[in-house]
């Protein structure tokens, strides 16, 4: 196991963990935003509540959920470790002189962006994930089956101006974080080729705009239609 430990402690190993966990979280975001689009269905929350129950009871989804938690924790821990390693290995004068010419604003501020997103995630999980599992939210019946009415919790939350503003701003930070992280992950994995890089960058730009915009549109839609 020593070679595994050495690899994970090396700069390359840390970057690989960051890339793999980052790409897994990108897949999670894709699935999460797709499911949440049911908020737009206009059926009083029936489809969304059924989706929410499926996501909290299906055994395969539960396994994927645990992998998501591990990925978030691993991504945070290794981002801190990698940041400290880079900071100690790079001369201050060199870092300052090269920062503006060789990197984007997002790449220079990934730590700050990541911290903001992490704080937002904690609040988001308490507002919805925690409430869904242990919050004692009201239930509704569709047919003969009872469902937790998470839709009503979402409705109440996004009728508050400050909550909607917080989500929209947070999605802006997420977009900046993804704008660097998407292409950087593929580059770390060695997929930095003249044939593929332009396509990867194009997909990354599309993704980092569309996904945050879709997420931000949900609280805005509820706020202006409720």
N, C-alpha and C positions, 0 to 999 in steps of 0.2 A: 504493500500500500504506500510505500515511501515515495514512489515516483508520482503517484496521484497527488500526494500532499505537496511535493515539490512543484508539480505543474500548477496546482491551484494557487500556490504562493508566488509564482512567477508573474511577470507583467503580462506575458502572452496568455497564461492560464486565466488570469483575472479578466482580461479582455474577452476571452472566449465565453466565460460564464456570463459576463455582461451581455454579450451578443446573443447567446442562446436564450437566456431568461428574457431579454428584451423582445426577441422575435416571438417567443411564446406569449408574452403579454400583449403583443400586437394582434396575435390570433384571438386572444381573449377579448380584446376591445372590439374586434370585428364581430364576434358572436354576440357580445353584450349589446352593441349598438343595434344589431339586426333584430334581436329580441325586443328591445325597447321601442322599436318602431311601431309595435302594437299599440302604443299610447295614442297613435294617430288614427286608430281604426274607427273611433266614434261609436263604440258599442256599449258605452258605460263601464268599460274596464273588464268585460268578461274575458276576452282573449288574453289580455295582459295578466289577469289574476290566474288564469289557467296555466299560462307560461311560467309565472312565478312559482306556482306549486310544483310544476314539472322540474324546474331548476333546483328546487330544494328537496326533492324526494327521489329523483332518478339516481340509481347507484353509480352509473357511469359519469353523470354530471358531478356527483359528489367527489369522485376520484379526481376529475379535472379541476374541481374547486380547490382541493388540497394542493394540487400541482401549481395552481395559480398563487395560492398563499405562499408556498415555498419559493416560487419565482420572484414574487414581490420582495420577500425578505432577502433572498440571495442577491437580487438586483441592487437593493439598498446597501447591503453590507459590502458587496464587492465594489460598488461605485465609490464608497467612502475609502476603502482600502486602496483602490486604484488612484483616486485623487491624491491621497497622502503620498503614495509612491511617486507619482509624477511630480508633485510639488517638491519633494526632497531631492529628486534627481535632476531638476531643471534649474539652472542659475536664474536668479531673479531678474537681472538685467536683460538676459536673453529672452526670457518669457515675456517681459513687458514690451520689448522692441519688436517682437515677432507676432504678438497677439492680434493686432488689428490688421496685419497684412496677410497672414497665413491661415486665418480662421474666420468663421462667421460669428455673429453675436450669440446665436444659439449654442454653438459648440463651446464658446468661452464661458457660458453661464449654465451649462448642463447641471451642475451641482445645485445651483440656486433654483433652477426650474424644477429639478427633481424633488427638492425639499418642499417647495410650494405644492407640487402635485401630491406628495406623500401626506402632507397636512390636510389637503382637501380630501384625499381618499379616506383618511381616518374619520373625518366628519361625515362623508358620504355613507360610509359603511354603518356608522351609528344611526344615521337618519333613516336608512332603508333596510340594509342587511340585518342589523341588530333588531330592528323593530319587527321584521318579518319572522325572525326566529324566536325572539323572547319578549317582544314588546306588548303582547296582548292586544293586538289590533283587531278590529271588528271582523266578522265573517259574513260571507254571502253564500247563497245556495243557487247553483245552476243545475237544473234537472233534479237529481237526488243527491248530489255531492256538494259538500261544504268546502269553501275556499276562503283563505285569509284575504281580506280586501286591501291588498297593498296599493291598489289603484287609488283608493280614497286617501291613503297616506301621502302618495305622490301629489294628488290634487291639492291637498291642504298645504303641503310644503311649498309648492310652486305658485301659490297665490300670494306669497310674501315677496315683496319687491327685493329686499336684501338678499334673499335666498336665490332668486333668479339671477340677480346681478353677479353674485358670487360664482354661480355655475358657469355663466357666460364668460367671465374673466378667467376662471380656472381652465376652461376649454381652450382659451387663447394660449395660455401657458403650455397646455398639453400639445397644441399644434406646433409650437416652437420646439418643444422637447423632441417630438417625433420627427421634425424636419431634419434634425441632425442624426438622431438615433437610428432611423430606418436605414439609410445608406451606410452609416458607420458600421452597423451590425453585419451587413453583407460583406463589407470590406474586410472586417476582422476575420470572417470565415474564409477569406481568400477568393471571394467572388468579385474581384476588382479587375475586370477584363475590358478591353476596348470595345468588344462586341456587346457585352452585357451591362456595363456601367451606366450608359445613357438610359437604357430601359428601366433599370433599377431606380435611378434617380427620378425618372419621370413618374414611376409608380409611387415612389416615396412622397413626391410633392403632391400628387393627387390624394394620397391617403392622408397626409398630415393636414390637408384642408378639409376634405369631405367628412372624415370621421368626427373631428371636433365640431364642425358646423352642424352635423346631424345631432350630436349630443346636446349642443347649445340650443338647437331649435326646439327641443322637447319642453324645457321649462318655459321658453318664450311662448310656445303654442298654448300650453295650459294656462299661462298667466293671462294671455289676451283673449282666450275663448271661454274661460270659466266665469 
